[in-house]
Amino acid sequence: MERIVLPDIKDLHLIDVYIQNGGYQAVKKAYAMSTDDVIAEVKKSGLRGRGGAAFATGLKWSFMPKTTDKPKYLCVNGDESEPGSFKDRQIFEFNPHQLLEGVLIACYAIQAKAAYIYIRGEYAKWVKLLQKALDDAYDKGFVGEKMKETLGSQFSCDIFIHKGAGAYICGEESALMNSIEGKRAYPRVKPPFPASNGLWGNPTTINNIETITNVPAIINKGAEWFSKIGEPKHPGTILCGVSGHVNKPGVYEIPTGTLLTDVIYKLAGGVPGDKKIKCVIPGGSSMPPLRGDQLEGVKMDADSLKAIGSGIGTAGVIVMDEDTNLVKVLARISKFYHHESCGQCTPCREGAGWLQKVLERIAAGNGVSSDLDLLISIASNIEGNTVCALGEAAAWPVRFMVTKFRQEFETYVKADVSIPVPNKVHSMRATEFPVADIKL
């Protein structure tokens, strides 16, 4: 299989090596095309976002208004704070120039004069690596005003690397824009959408790091070539980060539609000690988990995983063997989302705290059987009632884990007992509530 995003070429992170292997030829080809033709080519390729939503990339680019006096911007989301996801940093380290070339093509297609690559604040090493690659691209005349001479085009743009604010919520596209603007990273209410009202109130397109890195290959080899790789409705390759109970954890580039069992057993070397798999989260910690007995025939693409009640997410595959304590796993996941909630929405701010406290009490052996229905009730009341998808990220692991592994959770709870419900439920804080059938 041909690797598109992480080619097996030594020292590809060096600009001279990248150029020797055909680097920065796609941007020259794109700049000789009309912007409409570039967008049409990406549309025909079938490229879909690799950041979680799997939205059609070319369609998103086409939302950018053609006629406007306002400046246009591109944001490239490399916040990558989802537990279980660690693919984007491979691009920063091993193939940064293909990312930068993709940014240049995307900026031309939407006529953005500036692009911001937003990188997770904890990725200090990778910020430096990408900055070195960007400095080299400027020196060679591939970015900035020198582009006009180097690429023979009237178009030019600048690229800026923005170090993230150290919060999971910054990966949400509108919170990311607020962070770049120097504001608190609160997600924005939509509409208006970024294409009409983004950075500083101007039209903005937002794509994931891996998504943009695919673009040069599409321009070089054509939409038809790309569309024939993997699943027709979700074509191309994906970077699959495998962690947990596997012999060879790491990032693997696979065609979409690859069997999940092949990823685990053929690429990641199977489970240590040949133990059975109890649970797999296929797309990062916020995606609904799969039981070990559900894995047969499951494909790694957006539509296949959606059809069985999960999601491709960031393709961060977390494998848990038969000895895993799922109660403690879920308590840890809930602690993360409670900590990372921005606090803007009451259902998420309070509900995520309630989920954590109930799960920690169950894990400590002090739960009661009614706690399990309470967890599902709280999760259901969070889901769909928040400004951004962090509510779902907090709710889905709880609702689906408790539902799919109910028997394991039942062994942790005692016989049900009657607990008085306070008169003023609405005034209770997440840190002090007793267990009760509390509705959000």
C-alpha positions in Angstrom: 0.0 0.0 0.0 1.2 3.5 -0.9 1.6 5.7 2.2 0.3 9.2 1.4 0.7 11.1 4.6 3.7 9.4 6.1 5.8 8.1 3.2 8.7 5.8 4.0 11.4 8.3 2.9 14.4 8.9 5.2 14.8 12.5 6.4 11.7 13.7 4.6 11.4 16.4 7.2 14.4 18.2 5.6 13.2 20.7 2.9 16.0 19.6 0.4 14.9 16.0 0.8 11.3 16.9 0.4 12.0 18.9 -2.8 14.2 16.1 -4.2 11.1 13.8 -3.8 8.7 16.0 -5.7 7.9 18.4 -2.9 6.3 21.8 -3.6 5.4 20.7 -7.1 1.7 20.3 -6.3 1.5 23.9 -5.2 3.0 25.0 -8.5 0.4 22.9 -10.3 -2.4 24.2 -8.2 -1.5 27.8 -8.7 -1.6 27.3 -12.5 -5.3 26.1 -12.0 -8.3 28.3 -11.2 -9.4 28.3 -7.6 -12.7 26.7 -8.6 -10.8 23.9 -10.3 -8.7 23.2 -7.2 -11.8 23.0 -5.1 -13.5 20.8 -7.6 -10.5 18.4 -7.7 -10.6 18.1 -3.9 -14.4 17.5 -4.0 -14.0 14.8 -6.7 -11.4 13.1 -4.6 -13.9 12.4 -1.8 -11.5 13.6 0.9 -13.2 13.9 4.2 -12.0 15.5 7.4 -9.7 13.5 9.6 -10.4 15.4 12.8 -13.5 13.6 13.9 -16.6 14.8 12.0 -15.4 13.4 8.6 -17.0 16.3 6.7 -16.3 16.6 3.0 -13.2 18.8 2.6 -13.9 20.3 -0.8 -17.5 21.1 0.2 -16.2 23.0 3.2 -13.8 25.0 1.1 -16.7 25.9 -1.2 -18.5 27.6 1.7 -16.0 30.3 1.7 -17.6 33.4 0.1 -16.2 34.3 -3.3 -16.8 38.0 -3.2 -16.1 39.9 0.0 -14.0 42.9 1.1 -13.1 41.1 4.3 -9.8 39.2 4.7 -10.1 35.4 4.6 -8.3 33.0 6.9 -7.4 29.3 7.1 -7.0 27.6 10.5 -5.4 24.2 10.7 -6.3 22.4 13.8 -3.4 20.5 15.5 -4.6 20.8 19.0 -4.9 17.0 19.3 -5.9 16.7 22.9 -8.2 13.7 22.6 -7.0 10.8 24.8 -5.9 8.0 22.5 -5.0 10.4 19.6 -1.4 11.0 18.8 -1.2 11.0 14.9 -0.8 14.7 14.1 2.6 15.0 15.9 3.9 12.3 13.5 3.3 14.7 10.6 4.9 17.6 12.5 8.0 15.5 13.0 8.3 13.3 9.9 6.5 15.1 7.1 6.0 18.8 8.0 6.6 20.2 4.5 3.7 18.2 2.9 1.5 19.8 5.6 2.8 23.3 4.7 2.3 22.6 1.0 -1.2 21.6 1.7 -1.8 24.8 3.6 -0.5 26.8 0.6 -2.9 25.0 -1.7 -5.8 25.4 0.6 -5.1 29.1 1.1 -5.0 29.6 -2.7 -8.3 27.7 -3.1 -10.2 29.8 -0.6 -8.0 33.0 -1.3 -6.9 33.3 2.3 -3.9 35.6 2.8 -3.0 34.1 6.2 -3.1 30.7 7.8 -2.8 29.8 11.4 -1.6 26.3 12.4 -2.8 25.8 15.9 -0.7 23.2 17.8 -1.5 21.7 21.2 0.3 23.7 24.0 2.0 20.6 25.4 3.6 19.8 22.1 6.6 22.0 22.7 9.0 19.7 20.8 6.7 19.5 17.8 6.1 23.3 17.7 9.9 23.8 17.4 10.1 21.1 14.6 7.3 22.7 12.6 8.7 26.2 13.1 12.0 25.0 11.7 10.3 23.6 8.6 8.3 26.8 8.2 11.4 29.0 8.5 13.1 26.8 5.8 10.1 27.2 3.5 10.2 31.0 4.0 13.9 31.0 3.2 13.3 29.0 0.0 10.6 31.4 -1.1 7.7 29.0 -0.9 5.8 31.1 1.7 5.4 34.9 1.9 6.0 37.5 -0.7 8.8 35.5 -2.3 6.2 33.0 -3.4 5.2 35.2 -6.4 8.7 34.8 -7.8 9.3 31.2 -6.8 5.9 29.9 -7.9 5.2 32.3 -10.7 1.9 33.4 -9.3 0.3 36.6 -8.2 -1.0 34.9 -5.1 0.9 34.9 -1.8 0.1 34.1 1.8 1.7 33.9 5.2 1.6 31.0 7.7 1.8 31.5 11.4 2.2 28.8 14.1 0.1 29.4 17.2 0.9 27.5 20.4 -2.3 26.3 22.0 -3.7 27.3 25.4 -3.2 23.9 27.1 -6.9 23.0 27.1 -8.9 20.2 25.4 -11.6 22.6 24.6 -9.3 24.5 22.3 -9.7 21.7 19.8 -13.3 22.8 19.2 -13.1 25.0 16.1 -14.8 28.1 17.4 -13.0 27.9 20.8 -9.8 27.6 18.8 -10.6 30.8 17.0 -11.3 32.6 20.3 -7.9 31.3 21.6 -6.1 32.7 18.6 -7.8 36.0 19.1 -6.5 36.1 22.7 -9.8 35.4 24.3 -11.0 32.7 26.7 -11.5 29.5 24.7 -15.3 29.4 24.9 -17.0 27.7 22.0 -19.3 30.0 20.1 -23.0 29.5 19.4 -23.7 28.6 15.8 -24.9 30.1 13.5 -23.1 32.2 12.4 -20.6 29.6 11.1 -16.8 30.2 10.6 -17.2 30.5 6.8 -19.1 33.7 7.3 -18.0 34.9 10.7 -14.7 33.4 11.9 -11.4 34.9 13.0 -12.0 38.5 14.0 -15.4 38.3 12.4 -14.0 37.4 9.0 -14.6 34.4 6.7 -12.6 31.4 8.0 -12.1 27.8 7.0 -10.9 25.2 9.5 -9.3 21.9 8.7 -7.5 19.2 10.6 -3.7 18.6 10.2 -4.0 15.2 8.6 -6.8 16.4 6.2 -4.6 19.2 4.8 -1.6 16.9 4.5 -3.5 14.8 2.0 -4.1 17.7 -0.4 -0.7 17.9 -2.3 -1.0 14.2 -3.2 -4.5 14.7 -4.6 -3.3 17.6 -6.7 -0.3 15.7 -7.9 -1.9 12.4 -8.7 -5.5 13.4 -9.3 -8.8 13.0 -7.6 -9.6 9.7 -9.4 -6.4 8.1 -8.0 -7.3 9.2 -4.5 -10.9 8.2 -4.7 -10.0 4.6 -5.5 -8.1 4.1 -2.3 -10.0 2.4 0.5 -13.8 2.8 1.0 -15.5 4.7 -1.8 -17.6 6.8 0.5 -14.6 7.6 2.7 -11.6 7.3 0.5 -7.8 7.6 1.1 -5.7 6.5 4.0 -6.0 7.3 7.6 -3.5 7.5 10.4 -4.5 5.1 13.0 -3.0 5.5 16.5 -3.1 2.2 18.4 -2.6 2.2 22.1 -3.5 0.1 25.2 -3.0 -3.7 25.4 -1.2 -4.4 22.2 2.3 -5.6 21.5 3.3 -2.9 19.1 1.5 0.4 19.9 2.1 3.2 17.4 0.7 5.1 14.4 -0.2 3.1 11.3 -1.3 4.5 8.0 -4.0 2.3 6.6 -6.5 2.4 3.7 -10.0 3.3 5.0 -12.1 0.2 5.3 -9.3 -1.9 6.8 -10.6 -4.4 9.3 -10.2 -3.3 12.9 -9.0 -6.8 13.8 -6.3 -6.5 11.1 -5.2 -3.3 12.7 -5.0 -4.9 16.1 -3.6 -8.3 15.2 -1.6 -7.8 12.0 -0.2 -4.3 12.5 -0.2 -3.8 16.3 1.0 -7.4 17.0 -2.1 -8.6 18.9 -2.7 -8.6 22.6 0.1 -9.4 25.1 -0.2 -13.0 26.4 -2.8 -13.7 23.8 -5.5 -12.5 26.1 -9.0 -11.9 24.9 -10.1 -8.4 24.1 -12.8 -7.0 26.4 -13.3 -3.6 24.9 -12.0 -1.4 22.1 -12.6 2.4 21.6 -12.0 2.9 17.9 -11.7 6.7 17.6 -10.4 8.3 20.7 -11.9 8.3 24.2 -15.0 10.3 23.3 -16.3 7.7 20.8 -18.7 4.9 21.9 -16.8 1.7 22.8 -17.2 -1.7 21.2 -17.3 -5.0 23.0 -14.7 -7.5 22.2 -17.3 -9.8 20.7 -18.4 -7.1 18.4 -15.2 -6.7 16.4 -15.6 -9.3 13.7 -16.0 -7.6 10.3 -15.8 -4.1 11.7 -14.1 -1.7 9.2 -12.1 1.5 10.0 -14.1 4.1 8.1 -16.7 6.7 9.1 -19.8 5.0 7.7 -19.0 1.5 8.9 -18.3 2.5 12.4 -21.4 4.8 12.5 -23.5 1.9 11.3 -22.6 -0.2 14.4 -23.1 2.7 16.8 -19.6 4.1 17.2 -17.5 6.6 15.2 -14.1 7.0 13.5 -13.3 10.1 15.5 -9.6 10.7 15.3 -8.9 6.9 14.6 -7.3 6.6 18.0 -7.8 2.8 18.7 -7.6 2.0 22.4 -7.5 -1.7 23.1 -8.4 -3.2 26.5 -7.9 -6.9 27.4 -10.0 -9.3 29.4 -8.4 -8.2 32.7 -9.2 -4.5 32.3 -11.3 -2.9 35.1 -13.8 -0.9 33.0 -15.2 0.8 36.0 -11.9 2.4 36.8 -11.3 3.1 33.1 -14.6 5.0 32.8 -14.0 6.9 36.1 -10.7 8.1 34.7 -12.2 9.1 31.4 -15.0 11.0 33.2 -12.4 12.8 35.4 -10.7 14.0 32.2 -13.8 15.5 30.6 -15.0 17.1 33.9 -11.6 18.7 34.2 -11.6 19.9 30.6 -15.1 21.2 30.5 -14.9 25.0 29.8 -17.8 25.6 32.2 -19.9 27.6 29.8 -22.9 25.2 29.6 -24.6 24.1 32.8 -25.4 20.5 31.6 -21.7 19.9 30.8 -20.2 21.8 33.7 -22.4 20.2 36.4 -23.2 16.9 34.7 -19.6 16.0 34.0 -18.8 16.5 37.6 -21.7 14.3 38.7 -20.6 11.6 36.4 -17.1 11.6 37.8 -18.3 11.6 41.4 -20.8 8.7 40.9 -18.2 6.6 39.0 -15.5 7.2 41.6 -17.8 6.2 44.4 -18.8 3.0 42.4 -15.1 2.3 41.8 -14.5 2.6 45.6 -17.1 0.0 46.3 -19.7 2.4 47.7 -22.2 2.5 44.9 -25.7 1.2 44.7 -27.5 -0.4 41.8 -29.6 2.6 41.1 -26.4 4.5 40.3 -26.1 2.8 37.0 -29.5 4.2 35.8 -28.6 7.5 37.3 -25.4 7.6 35.2 -27.3 6.9 32.0 -29.9 9.6 33.0 -27.2 12.2 33.6 -25.4 11.3 30.4 -28.7 11.5 28.4 -29.5 14.9 29.8 -26.0 16.3 28.9 -26.1 15.0 25.3 -27.5 17.4 22.8 -27.9 20.2 25.4 -24.5 22.0 25.1 -23.0 24.6 22.8 -20.3 22.3 21.6 -19.6 18.5 21.3 -17.7 18.2 24.6 -21.1 17.4 26.2 -21.3 14.3 23.9 -17.7 13.5 24.6 -18.4 13.4 28.3 -21.7 11.6 27.9 -21.1 8.9 25.3 -18.4 6.9 27.0 -20.6 6.7 30.1 -23.9 5.9 28.4 -22.4 3.3 26.1 -19.9 1.7 28.5 -22.5 1.2 31.2 -25.1 -0.1 28.7 -22.7 -2.5 26.9 -20.9 -3.7 30.0 -23.8 -3.6 32.5 -23.0 -6.9 34.1 -19.5 -5.8 35.0 -20.8 -2.6 36.5 -23.5 -4.5 38.4 -20.8 -6.5 40.2 -19.4 -3.3 41.7 -22.6 -2.0 43.2 -24.4 -3.1 46.4 -28.1 -3.8 46.8 -30.2 -0.7 46.2 -30.9 1.4 49.3 -33.2 4.4 49.8 -31.4 7.7 49.8 -33.3 10.9 50.5 -33.5 13.4 47.7 -32.8 17.0 48.8 -35.6 19.5 48.3 -33.5 21.9 46.3 -31.8 19.8 43.8 -31.0 22.8 41.5 -28.8 24.4 44.2 -26.6 21.4 44.7 -23.0 21.4 43.7 -21.3 18.5 41.9 -18.9 18.1 44.8 -21.5 17.6 47.5 -24.6 15.9 46.0 -25.7 12.5 47.4 -26.7 9.7 45.0 -30.3 10.3 43.9 -32.4 10.2 40.8 -31.4 13.8 39.8 -32.5 15.2 36.5 -30.5 17.9 34.9 
